[in-house]
Amino acid sequence: MRTSKRIEQLPPYLFVEISRKIAAKRARGDDVISLAIGDPDLPTPRHILDRLHKAAEVSANHRYPETDGLPELRRAIARWYQRRFDVVLDPDTEVLPLIGSKEGIGHIALCFIDPGDVALVPDPAYPVYAIGTMFAGGESYPLPLTDENGFLPDLDHVPESVLRRAKLLWLNYPNNPTAAVADLPFFQRAVEFARRHDLAILHDGPYSEVAFDGYRPVSFLQAAGAKDVGLEFHSLSKTYNMTGWRIGMAVGNARLINALMRVKSNLDSGIPQAIQEMAIAALDGSQDCIEEHNKVYQRRRDRLCAVLQEMGLRVRPPKASLYIWARLPDGYKSGDFAARLLEEANVVVTPGRGYGPAGEGYIRLSITTPDEQVDEALRRLQAWIGKQGLKR
Ligand SMILES: *Cc1c(COP(=O)(O)O)cnc(C)c1O
């Protein structure tokens, strides 16, 4: 039996590797605390769960859903975008529900990329942008996100030879893993860049509602002309603690939405309708839960940042996202640092290198771990660092 080249080329999925290491340690009886994965620990709000219970009893929901989702869900998504961002969407042509946004992010390369085509992909980044491109036979050209450029890609220095083959530009703000944010003028420049070079922009924005200190992230679609050149992926996962239910959406350019819908109609059979009803309840219902969750995250962020700074790591308290992106002192490799922290202190963080070469020298900590465990992880970190005498 011979597997495909694309399977052989596949790097190990970062989190699968980490989960395996944690499982092995736990099997040995070690009490491991993970700050590695961005997966809200708080439950899905009650009013959303109540809707699921009711929807489970409706026999129409026991049957195949439509690929393009319930019209009522598409309308709820359009209403939410209008209320939150003042962005107007046609629910019939500019909105497509997804089985979690990762599903659409992974599949959309099939709409654009032929063998030899290029996608411009930030580095570090959520791994799915580059992997989807590879699955479609394309190549990724990395756009480094660094402290010096504010973790925004430098669009003016992409070589002409790359631009000629490029079909796509991936963006993601608030950013995972760097926690950087982008403002409207940046998105405006990106739209102009896409027009100039005949590219599509795919903006991944699942953290727009996870923000602190009163900061309100913008949507890519608020930029003038954004809908002419691109799509935004969004998700119920981080906004409403719904990672386990798997529901998200793509919104924006009607031609792209239609292309993605046609790909999906050949691969999946839609989102369970009871879960689509949960999403309607979430989008149309009270949004107070968002502020409540953000208060919890903000408290954890402040505690973690204070201890990390004491430890000699350079961190900027993030304005948004579920992550802290911490710079290691010079000379430390992120993989070694994370491996030793797990081995010697039973605390898991993600090595920045796992998100791309430009992530080297950083670790990512998530703020989705319960408070008591965050406190215990911080005690362990302090003790471990104390023993190291970390170089500054
Ligand atoms: C969590 C996350 C997603 C995926 O969210 P789902 O809707 O749960 O699939 C997409 N992009 C980024 C950058 C994420 O961090």
The ligand as a Gaussian input file, in Angstrom:
#p B3LYP/6-31G(d) Opt

LIG

0 1
 C       -9.696000      28.541000      16.396000
 C       -9.288000      29.039000      15.067000
 C      -10.012000      28.717000      13.919000
 C      -11.027000      27.597000      13.811000
 O      -12.149000      27.716000      14.450000
 P      -13.343000      26.704000      14.211000
 O      -14.437000      27.579000      13.749000
 O      -13.558000      26.077000      15.541000
 O      -12.967000      25.681000      13.179000
 C       -9.668000      29.305000      12.725000
 N       -8.629000      30.142000      12.654000
 C       -7.892000      30.455000      13.722000
 C       -6.754000      31.382000      13.561000
 C       -8.183000      29.893000      14.954000
 O       -7.404000      30.171000      15.999000

